[in-house]
Amino acid sequence: MNSILAIAVITIRNAIRSKIVIVLLLFLLLTLIGFPLTIKGDGTLSGEVRLLLRYTLGLATLILSIATVWTSCAAISSEIRYRHIQMVLSKPVRASQIWLGKWIGLTAMNAILLSICVISTYGALRWTTQQEKLTEEEIEELRTEILAAHVPVKPRTVDLDREIIRQYHASRVRGDLPDNMPSHEILSAIERDLRARAYSVPAGSSNRWIFDLPHLPPPDRPLVLQYRFSSSVMDMGPVRGVWTAWHPESPRRHSETVEVTPRTLHSITLPSDLASEEGTLTIEFENTSERRTTILFNPDDGLRLMVYKGDFTVNYLKASLLIFIHLAFLGAIGTTAGAFFSIPVAALTSFYALVLLHAGRVIGGIVEGDMALEHSDAGWAGHALASATRMIHEGLNVVVQPVYAANPLSIVAAGEWIGWGEVGYMFTVKIVAYSGVLMALSIWHLSRKEVALPS
């Protein structure tokens, strides 16, 4: 244990002496101090908060990530290159102690630097949201929407399978189906059309959705309906409508008239006691625009009900822990790459791995595209190429998906809840499982590599 701690201390000293790390730390300092002073939001309170969380702390996290990758790649690779590792191995010190010492030193340095970033950003956030500077409406918005953690709830899913089959057979009887289009693509197209209709509201009509709340919020915490829509008219003019919320077991209704622009996130607050005891709430939108404008809510994220779950500070702490886990994982990747390659090659390999980690959703979409191509009429050569490509992408998907996660700062800035289960899952996967595998690979390689002999 003493050997591991000694190596960790030496690693921190070497990192502090690195000119590249010093330059990155200066950029980090400028980001924390200068970015909030020079970059302004959209003039709203929520814009200021999102600016601090997403961009100030987000840019600081990016700088820390770059510094972590570079320093971790040089941790072992530089000692092999300059033969400093001969002095360590002559003690003797096991390869596992070398790797752990390097990684613990980098992780400890990240913990200190990230804590400074997190605390300074939180202080700037509290300074910006002082109640003496805000109006009563902004104070209420701050309490109910911005500095709070919510569980996002989507509308109840409508079973479209029967209607899809009915329309498919009806189109086939009429002879409307294209001959060169596979049946699974036709069914997918019908499903997309039906889903779009379920979330569209033509002018002069209305549409309603049912939400199943996971729990009833406290009486003093209203529900927040967030929505974003697109319009059939291209001039981006405002659309007028009426939101109405109720549940069938109560005659009480809550209505609110709005006039809002497309492609912008909007929100309205609803009394928490509108939902039934079982947590069911019906919400209707009536399109009262004078123009013949049809509006369409995105079925994925265009309409959701935010239900209060917990305090912002605790949520912010969990987001910070997720960032710390990610930085520790990057340190493990860089340390392992440095054990195999020279510093430039190790850095390039680590940054490539970093790109893959942030492309989990893209890779998943590529796999779906490969499956569609495999079932198309592309001939045997096209099918063989599609199958080989799909196997490669599926392999990448299996590796990347367990460690892929949305940006925790974006989640907190959007007022969404981060569960302790997610923090525990990321710790188990990134630190225990994946970092453990990387350490085992490094130990195996260092044990076989005759690093003490001249090259």
TAMO-V860241 format. One record per residue. RES is the residue in three letters. SS is DSSP state (alpha for helix, beta for strand, coil for the rest). PSI is psi in degrees with one decimal (none if undefined). D_LAST is the distance of its C-alpha to the last C-alpha in Angstrom with 2 decimals. Layout:
# TAMO-V860241
<<RES	SS	PSI	D_LAST> <RES	SS	PSI	D_LAST>>
This chain:
# TAMO-V860241
<<MET	coil	-39.3	30.81> <ASN	alpha	-37.2	30.36> <SER	alpha	-41.4	26.56> <ILE	alpha	-45.3	26.79> <LEU	alpha	-38.0	29.17> <ALA	alpha	-44.0	27.13> <ILE	alpha	-37.3	24.07> <ALA	alpha	-42.3	26.58> <VAL	alpha	-43.2	27.99> <ILE	alpha	-38.5	24.67> <THR	alpha	-43.3	23.94> <ILE	alpha	-42.2	27.37> <ARG	alpha	-44.3	26.86> <ASN	alpha	-37.0	23.62> <ALA	alpha	-39.3	25.45> <ILE	alpha	-32.5	28.42> <ARG	alpha	-14.4	26.43> <SER	coil	129.0	24.95> <LYS	alpha	-38.3	26.95> <ILE	alpha	-42.2	26.92> <VAL	alpha	-38.5	28.28> <ILE	alpha	-43.1	30.88> <VAL	alpha	-42.6	32.06> <LEU	alpha	-37.0	32.39> <LEU	alpha	-33.8	34.32> <LEU	alpha	-41.4	36.62> <PHE	alpha	-38.0	37.29> <LEU	alpha	-43.0	38.04> <LEU	alpha	-43.2	40.54> <LEU	alpha	-35.9	42.17> <THR	alpha	-45.6	42.50> <LEU	alpha	-33.1	44.25> <ILE	alpha	-48.3	46.59> <GLY	alpha	-32.4	47.14> <PHE	alpha	-47.6	47.09> <PRO	alpha	-23.8	50.25> <LEU	alpha	-27.1	52.06> <THR	alpha	-28.6	51.37> <ILE	coil	126.8	51.45> <LYS	coil	152.7	54.79> <GLY	coil	-154.7	55.69> <ASP	coil	11.7	58.60> <GLY	coil	-8.4	61.12> <THR	coil	161.0	61.57> <LEU	alpha	-43.5	60.63> <SER	alpha	-34.8	58.57> <GLY	alpha	-39.6	56.71> <GLU	alpha	-42.1	55.81> <VAL	alpha	-45.2	54.54> <ARG	alpha	-32.7	52.43> <LEU	alpha	-44.8	51.05> <LEU	alpha	-42.4	49.84> <LEU	alpha	-51.8	48.41> <ARG	alpha	-41.8	46.93> <TYR	alpha	-48.8	45.78> <THR	alpha	-58.4	45.33> <LEU	alpha	-31.2	43.64> <GLY	alpha	-42.6	42.14> <LEU	alpha	-37.6	40.45> <ALA	alpha	-40.0	39.28> <THR	alpha	-38.9	37.76> <LEU	alpha	-43.5	35.97> <ILE	alpha	-43.0	34.48> <LEU	alpha	-37.7	33.39> <SER	alpha	-44.6	31.82> <ILE	alpha	-44.8	29.75> <ALA	alpha	-37.9	28.72> <THR	alpha	-45.8	27.88> <VAL	alpha	-48.0	25.66> <TRP	alpha	-45.6	23.70> <THR	alpha	-40.6	23.44> <SER	alpha	-34.9	22.55> <CYS	alpha	-35.3	19.75> <ALA	alpha	-11.9	18.23> <ALA	alpha	-48.6	19.03> <ILE	alpha	-37.6	15.96> <SER	alpha	-41.3	13.68> <SER	alpha	-35.0	13.97> <GLU	alpha	-33.4	13.33> <ILE	alpha	-40.6	10.00> <ARG	alpha	-45.1	9.17> <TYR	coil	7.8	10.72> <ARG	coil	24.3	9.71> <HIS	coil	-23.4	13.47> <ILE	alpha	-17.5	13.35> <GLN	alpha	-38.2	12.63> <MET	alpha	-33.7	16.17> <VAL	alpha	-44.9	17.61> <LEU	alpha	-22.3	16.38> <SER	coil	-2.9	17.66> <LYS	coil	-49.9	21.16> <PRO	coil	154.0	20.83> <VAL	coil	132.8	21.12> <ARG	coil	155.9	21.20> <ALA	alpha	-36.2	19.34> <SER	alpha	-36.4	22.84> <GLN	alpha	-35.9	23.60> <ILE	alpha	-49.8	20.60> <TRP	alpha	-47.2	21.61> <LEU	alpha	-40.7	25.28> <GLY	alpha	-44.6	24.91> <LYS	alpha	-46.9	23.17> <TRP	alpha	-41.5	25.73> <ILE	alpha	-39.4	28.70> <GLY	alpha	-46.0	27.89> <LEU	alpha	-40.6	27.77> <THR	alpha	-39.6	30.87> <ALA	alpha	-40.8	32.75> <MET	alpha	-40.1	32.10> <ASN	alpha	-38.1	33.33> <ALA	alpha	-41.2	36.35> <ILE	alpha	-48.9	37.37> <LEU	alpha	-41.8	36.97> <LEU	alpha	-37.3	38.63> <SER	alpha	-41.2	41.47> <ILE	alpha	-44.8	42.13> <CYS	alpha	-45.3	42.29> <VAL	alpha	-44.2	44.49> <ILE	alpha	-43.2	46.87> <SER	alpha	-39.4	47.27> <THR	alpha	-39.8	47.95> <TYR	alpha	-39.2	50.44> <GLY	alpha	-42.8	52.15> <ALA	alpha	-34.9	52.45> <LEU	alpha	-44.7	53.83> <ARG	alpha	-34.5	56.45> <TRP	alpha	-40.6	57.36> <THR	alpha	-32.6	57.89> <THR	coil	29.6	60.04> <GLN	coil	135.1	62.35> <GLN	alpha	-25.7	65.77> <GLU	alpha	-23.5	67.52> <LYS	alpha	-5.2	65.97> <LEU	coil	156.3	66.79> <THR	coil	170.6	69.93> <GLU	alpha	-37.2	71.35> <GLU	alpha	-40.5	70.14> <GLU	alpha	-36.0	66.57> <ILE	alpha	-42.6	66.71> <GLU	alpha	-40.6	67.84> <GLU	alpha	-39.0	65.19> <LEU	alpha	-41.7	62.56> <ARG	alpha	-39.1	63.80> <THR	alpha	-28.7	64.35> <GLU	alpha	-43.2	61.71> <ILE	alpha	-62.7	58.89> <LEU	coil	61.5	58.13> <ALA	beta	157.5	58.62> <ALA	beta	127.9	56.73> <HIS	beta	156.5	58.32> <VAL	beta	117.7	57.89> <PRO	beta	133.3	58.20> <VAL	beta	125.5	60.67> <LYS	beta	160.3	61.14> <PRO	coil	154.5	64.51> <ARG	coil	133.9	65.44> <THR	coil	132.7	64.09> <VAL	coil	132.1	66.82> <ASP	coil	110.6	66.83> <LEU	coil	0.5	66.87> <ASP	alpha	-46.0	66.30> <ARG	alpha	-41.8	69.97> <GLU	alpha	-34.9	70.63> <ILE	alpha	-46.9	67.60> <ILE	alpha	-40.6	68.89> <ARG	alpha	-45.9	72.42> <GLN	alpha	-34.8	71.42> <TYR	alpha	-48.4	69.26> <HIS	alpha	-37.6	72.16> <ALA	alpha	-41.1	74.63> <SER	alpha	-34.6	72.51> <ARG	alpha	-37.8	72.18> <VAL	alpha	-39.2	75.95> <ARG	alpha	-13.2	76.60> <GLY	coil	25.2	74.08> <ASP	coil	-6.8	72.01> <LEU	coil	133.5	68.63> <PRO	coil	142.0	66.46> <ASP	coil	-30.9	65.89> <ASN	coil	16.2	62.26> <MET	coil	123.9	61.05> <PRO	coil	152.5	59.73> <SER	alpha	-35.5	61.83> <HIS	alpha	-30.8	59.05> <GLU	alpha	-36.7	58.58> <ILE	alpha	-43.9	62.35> <LEU	alpha	-39.4	62.49> <SER	alpha	-40.0	59.66> <ALA	alpha	-41.6	61.55> <ILE	alpha	-40.8	64.75> <GLU	alpha	-44.0	62.98> <ARG	alpha	-39.7	61.54> <ASP	alpha	-42.3	65.01> <LEU	alpha	-38.4	66.69> <ARG	alpha	-40.1	64.18> <ALA	alpha	-39.9	64.73> <ARG	alpha	-33.9	68.48> <ALA	alpha	-18.6	68.15> <TYR	coil	17.3	66.61> <SER	beta	151.1	68.76> <VAL	beta	102.0	72.02> <PRO	coil	162.5	74.29> <ALA	coil	136.6	76.71> <GLY	coil	4.1	79.79> <SER	coil	-179.2	78.29> <SER	beta	165.5	76.28> <ASN	beta	149.5	73.59> <ARG	beta	154.3	72.82> <TRP	beta	152.0	69.95> <ILE	beta	131.5	69.83> <PHE	beta	135.7	67.24> <ASP	beta	105.1	66.58> <LEU	coil	137.0	65.49> <PRO	coil	-24.5	63.13> <HIS	coil	162.3	65.18> <LEU	coil	128.1	67.97> <PRO	coil	165.6	66.88> <PRO	coil	155.7	68.73> <PRO	coil	-30.0	72.00> <ASP	coil	6.8	70.74> <ARG	coil	100.7	67.68> <PRO	coil	159.9	68.76> <LEU	beta	147.8	67.09> <VAL	beta	117.7	65.25> <LEU	beta	115.2	65.49> <GLN	beta	137.3	62.72> <TYR	beta	149.7	63.17> <ARG	coil	136.0	61.91> <PHE	beta	162.4	63.60> <SER	beta	159.6	63.75> <SER	beta	151.1	66.98> <SER	coil	-13.4	68.53> <VAL	coil	133.6	69.64> <MET	coil	-3.6	67.02> <ASP	coil	0.8	68.51> <MET	coil	25.3	66.84> <GLY	coil	160.9	70.21> <PRO	coil	149.1	71.01> <VAL	beta	135.8	72.23> <ARG	beta	141.0	74.95> <GLY	beta	175.4	75.18> <VAL	beta	124.0	76.23> <TRP	beta	135.2	74.09> <THR	beta	132.5	76.03> <ALA	beta	140.2	74.77> <TRP	beta	175.6	76.74> <HIS	coil	146.3	76.86> <PRO	coil	-24.0	79.69> <GLU	coil	-2.2	81.09> <SER	coil	139.9	81.97> <PRO	coil	-9.7	84.20> <ARG	coil	135.9	82.14> <ARG	coil	149.0	80.12> <HIS	beta	122.0	77.90> <SER	beta	147.3	77.90> <GLU	beta	126.0	76.15> <THR	beta	134.5	76.60> <VAL	beta	155.6	73.59> <GLU	beta	100.2	73.03> <VAL	beta	160.0	69.31> <THR	coil	151.0	67.02> <PRO	coil	162.2	64.76> <ARG	coil	23.6	60.95> <THR	coil	140.5	61.03> <LEU	coil	124.5	60.53> <HIS	beta	163.2	63.87> <SER	beta	149.8	65.09> <ILE	beta	151.2	68.37> <THR	beta	141.8	69.14> <LEU	beta	142.1	71.30> <PRO	coil	138.9	73.12> <SER	alpha	-22.1	71.29> <ASP	alpha	10.6	74.53> <LEU	alpha	-30.9	75.02> <ALA	coil	155.8	73.07> <SER	coil	172.1	74.86> <GLU	coil	-25.9	74.37> <GLU	coil	-3.8	72.10> <GLY	coil	24.5	69.93> <THR	beta	135.9	71.17> <LEU	beta	132.2	71.74> <THR	beta	131.2	72.99> <ILE	beta	131.8	72.14> <GLU	beta	143.1	73.87> <PHE	beta	127.9	73.39> <GLU	beta	122.8	76.32> <ASN	beta	104.2	75.64> <THR	coil	17.1	78.56> <SER	coil	138.8	77.22> <GLU	coil	-28.3	79.99> <ARG	coil	156.4	77.78> <ARG	coil	74.6	77.04> <THR	coil	124.5	73.51> <THR	coil	131.8	71.60> <ILE	beta	149.5	68.77> <LEU	beta	120.6	65.84> <PHE	beta	137.6	63.76> <ASN	coil	124.0	60.23> <PRO	coil	-22.2	60.40> <ASP	coil	-48.1	56.92> <ASP	coil	16.0	57.18> <GLY	coil	-10.9	60.32> <LEU	beta	115.0	62.55> <ARG	beta	149.8	61.69> <LEU	beta	124.3	63.43> <MET	beta	120.1	61.63> <VAL	beta	125.8	62.74> <TYR	beta	135.3	62.11> <LYS	beta	-39.7	59.74> <GLY	beta	-171.4	58.53> <ASP	beta	149.5	57.65> <PHE	alpha	-41.1	55.35> <THR	alpha	-43.8	53.55> <VAL	alpha	-40.0	52.44> <ASN	alpha	-40.2	51.37> <TYR	alpha	-38.9	49.40> <LEU	alpha	-41.9	47.65> <LYS	alpha	-37.0	46.66> <ALA	alpha	-39.3	45.31> <SER	alpha	-39.0	43.18> <LEU	alpha	-38.8	41.86> <LEU	alpha	-38.9	40.90> <ILE	alpha	-42.9	38.97> <PHE	alpha	-42.1	37.21> <ILE	alpha	-40.5	36.31> <HIS	alpha	-42.8	34.93> <LEU	alpha	-39.9	32.78> <ALA	alpha	-37.5	31.47> <PHE	alpha	-40.4	30.66> <LEU	alpha	-38.4	28.80> <GLY	alpha	-38.5	26.77> <ALA	alpha	-40.6	25.91> <ILE	alpha	-47.7	24.90> <GLY	alpha	-40.5	22.68> <THR	alpha	-40.9	21.04> <THR	alpha	-43.2	20.32> <ALA	alpha	-38.1	19.06> <GLY	alpha	-26.4	16.69> <ALA	alpha	-24.3	15.28> <PHE	alpha	-36.8	14.57> <PHE	coil	172.6	13.83> <SER	coil	169.2	13.09> <ILE	alpha	-49.0	16.24> <PRO	alpha	-44.6	18.19> <VAL	alpha	-40.3	17.77> <ALA	alpha	-41.6	18.54> <ALA	alpha	-42.8	21.54> <LEU	alpha	-43.2	22.79> <THR	alpha	-41.2	22.63> <SER	alpha	-41.4	24.43> <PHE	alpha	-33.1	27.08> <TYR	alpha	-41.5	27.70> <ALA	alpha	-36.1	28.28> <LEU	alpha	-39.9	30.57> <VAL	alpha	-42.2	32.57> <LEU	alpha	-38.5	33.03> <LEU	alpha	-33.5	34.27> <HIS	coil	3.2	36.92> <ALA	coil	23.8	37.94> <GLY	alpha	-44.9	39.32> <ARG	alpha	-36.8	42.87> <VAL	alpha	-43.3	41.91> <ILE	alpha	-39.6	40.04> <GLY	alpha	-39.8	43.10> <GLY	alpha	-34.8	45.30> <ILE	alpha	-39.5	43.15> <VAL	alpha	-42.7	43.53> <GLU	alpha	-39.2	47.30> <GLY	alpha	-37.7	47.28> <ASP	alpha	-38.3	45.40> <MET	alpha	-38.1	48.05> <ALA	alpha	-40.1	50.81> <LEU	alpha	-34.6	49.27> <GLU	alpha	-28.8	48.91> <HIS	coil	2.3	52.65> <SER	coil	174.2	53.69> <ASP	coil	68.5	55.17> <ALA	coil	7.0	52.04> <GLY	alpha	171.0	52.23> <TRP	alpha	-35.3	50.03> <ALA	alpha	-42.8	47.05> <GLY	alpha	-39.0	47.35> <HIS	alpha	-41.5	47.73> <ALA	alpha	-43.6	44.61> <LEU	alpha	-41.5	42.54> <ALA	alpha	-38.9	44.08> <SER	alpha	-43.4	43.36> <ALA	alpha	-42.8	39.66> <THR	alpha	-40.4	39.36> <ARG	alpha	-39.2	41.27> <MET	alpha	-40.6	39.02> <ILE	alpha	-47.5	35.92> <HIS	alpha	-36.2	37.79> <GLU	alpha	-36.9	39.24> <GLY	alpha	-45.2	35.82> <LEU	alpha	-38.4	34.73> <ASN	alpha	-39.3	38.10> <VAL	alpha	-37.6	37.71> <VAL	alpha	-41.1	34.43> <VAL	alpha	-40.3	35.57> <GLN	alpha	-40.1	39.23> <PRO	coil	-28.0	38.92> <VAL	coil	-1.4	37.06> <TYR	coil	136.3	39.06> <ALA	coil	150.0	41.71> <ALA	coil	158.3	43.94> <ASN	coil	116.6	43.35> <PRO	alpha	-28.7	44.90> <LEU	alpha	-37.8	46.03> <SER	alpha	-36.1	47.98> <ILE	alpha	-46.0	49.56> <VAL	alpha	-42.3	50.68> <ALA	alpha	-29.8	51.91> <ALA	coil	-1.4	53.97> <GLY	coil	22.7	55.55> <GLU	beta	150.8	54.18> <TRP	coil	136.0	53.59> <ILE	coil	120.2	50.18> <GLY	coil	153.2	50.64> <TRP	alpha	-27.3	48.89> <GLY	alpha	-38.2	48.20> <GLU	alpha	-39.9	45.97> <VAL	alpha	-45.6	44.03> <GLY	alpha	-38.2	43.65> <TYR	alpha	-46.4	42.63> <MET	alpha	-36.7	39.87> <PHE	alpha	-44.0	38.61> <THR	alpha	-44.4	38.63> <VAL	alpha	-52.4	36.96> <LYS	alpha	-40.2	34.37> <ILE	alpha	-53.7	33.49> <VAL	alpha	-51.4	34.36> <ALA	alpha	-65.7	33.66> <TYR	alpha	-45.2	31.11> <SER	alpha	-34.0	29.08> <GLY	alpha	-40.6	29.26> <VAL	alpha	-42.6	27.80> <LEU	alpha	-40.5	24.97> <MET	alpha	-41.8	24.24> <ALA	alpha	-40.6	24.34> <LEU	alpha	-41.5	21.83> <SER	alpha	-42.8	19.40> <ILE	alpha	-43.8	20.04> <TRP	alpha	-43.6	19.56> <HIS	alpha	-44.9	16.20> <LEU	alpha	-31.1	14.86> <SER	alpha	-33.1	16.42> <ARG	alpha	-26.6	14.73> <LYS	coil	129.0	11.18> <GLU	coil	75.7	9.30> <VAL	coil	-18.9	8.43> <ALA	coil	-12.0	8.97> <LEU	coil	147.3	6.36> <PRO	coil	144.5	3.76> <SER	coil	none	0.00>>
